[in-house]
Amino acid sequence: MAFNGTWKIDRNDNYEKFMEAMGVNIMKRKLGAHDNLKITIQQDGNKFTVNESSNFRTVDIEFTLGVNFEYSLADGTELSGSWNMEGNKLIGSFTRKDNGKVLTACREIVGDELVQTYVYEGVEAKRIFKRG
């Protein structure tokens, strides 16, 4: 599948503003902007296994398209939601447990890059990854 493989962070667009909107403190924002994130994605039909490895943590996430699951961001924010496939895009909708606000995410392959777009409270950010 198109998403399968290992992806290393290449650059961010508006990521610090996004983290600020999410309520991440300035120290964690500065560190988060330089986290050396590496994502390994394996897709088997509707099931995905994602390994996220950064300077701060390594976590394995397993999910099935359309099935709600619990997830915790690197800053400790707890979310509940699901991923769905829309065309060639993975679209995620997650609700924060602390305030009930929604975070949306999109993963898509653009050329030879994996582009992750996040939207929270009207603030959009992108993280662009290259195959590693």
C-alpha positions in Angstrom: 0.0 0.0 0.0 1.1 3.6 -0.7 1.6 4.5 3.0 3.7 1.4 3.8 7.3 2.2 4.8 9.4 4.3 7.0 9.0 8.1 6.9 11.4 10.7 8.5 10.3 14.2 9.3 11.7 16.7 6.8 10.0 20.0 7.6 7.1 21.6 9.4 4.7 24.3 8.4 3.0 26.3 11.2 3.5 23.5 13.6 4.5 25.7 16.6 1.3 27.8 16.2 -0.7 24.5 16.0 0.9 23.2 19.2 0.2 26.6 20.9 -3.5 26.3 19.9 -3.4 22.8 21.4 -2.2 24.3 24.7 1.3 22.9 24.6 3.7 25.0 26.7 6.5 26.9 25.0 9.3 24.6 26.1 7.5 21.5 24.8 6.7 23.5 21.6 10.3 24.3 21.0 11.3 20.7 21.6 8.4 19.3 19.5 9.4 21.3 16.5 12.7 19.4 16.5 11.6 15.9 17.6 13.2 13.9 14.7 10.0 12.0 14.3 10.1 8.8 12.3 6.9 7.0 11.4 6.8 3.4 10.2 3.4 2.4 8.6 2.2 -1.1 7.7 -1.2 -1.6 6.2 -2.9 -4.9 5.9 -6.3 -4.3 4.4 -8.3 -2.1 6.8 -5.8 -2.7 9.6 -2.8 -0.3 10.2 0.2 -0.7 12.5 2.0 2.6 13.0 5.3 3.0 15.0 6.1 6.5 16.0 9.7 7.1 17.2 11.0 10.5 18.3 13.4 12.1 20.7 10.7 11.8 23.4 9.0 8.5 23.0 8.4 5.4 20.9 4.9 4.2 20.6 3.1 1.5 18.6 -0.5 2.3 17.4 -2.8 -0.3 15.9 -6.1 0.7 14.4 -8.8 -0.5 12.0 -10.3 2.0 9.6 -13.6 3.3 11.0 -13.1 1.9 14.5 -12.7 4.3 17.4 -9.5 3.9 19.5 -7.8 5.8 22.3 -4.6 7.7 21.7 -2.2 9.9 23.7 -0.2 12.7 22.1 3.5 13.2 23.1 2.5 16.0 25.5 0.0 13.7 27.3 -3.2 15.0 25.7 -5.7 12.1 25.5 -7.8 11.6 22.4 -10.5 9.3 21.2 -11.4 8.9 17.5 -10.8 7.0 14.3 -9.2 7.0 10.9 -11.1 6.5 7.6 -9.9 6.2 4.0 -11.3 8.9 1.7 -9.9 8.3 -1.8 -6.2 8.1 -1.3 -6.2 10.0 1.9 -6.3 8.8 5.5 -8.7 11.2 7.4 -8.7 11.2 11.2 -11.2 12.8 13.5 -10.2 12.8 17.2 -12.0 14.3 20.2 -9.9 15.6 23.2 -11.0 14.0 26.4 -10.1 17.1 28.5 -12.2 19.6 26.6 -14.3 17.8 24.0 -12.8 19.8 21.1 -12.0 18.1 17.8 -8.6 17.6 16.2 -8.7 16.5 12.5 -5.8 15.0 10.8 -5.1 14.0 7.2 -2.3 11.8 5.8 -1.6 11.7 2.1 1.2 10.9 -0.3 2.1 13.8 -2.4 4.8 13.0 -4.9 7.5 11.1 -2.9 6.4 12.7 0.5 4.0 11.9 3.2 2.1 15.0 4.2 0.3 15.1 7.5 -2.1 18.0 7.9 -3.6 18.9 11.3 -6.4 21.3 12.1 -7.4 22.3 15.6 -9.5 25.4 16.5 -9.0 26.8 13.0 -5.2 26.5 13.1 -3.8 24.3 10.4 -0.3 22.8 10.4 1.6 20.5 8.1 4.4 18.0 8.8 6.2 16.7 5.7 8.0 13.4 5.8 10.4 11.8 3.3 11.0 8.0 2.9 13.8 7.1 5.2 
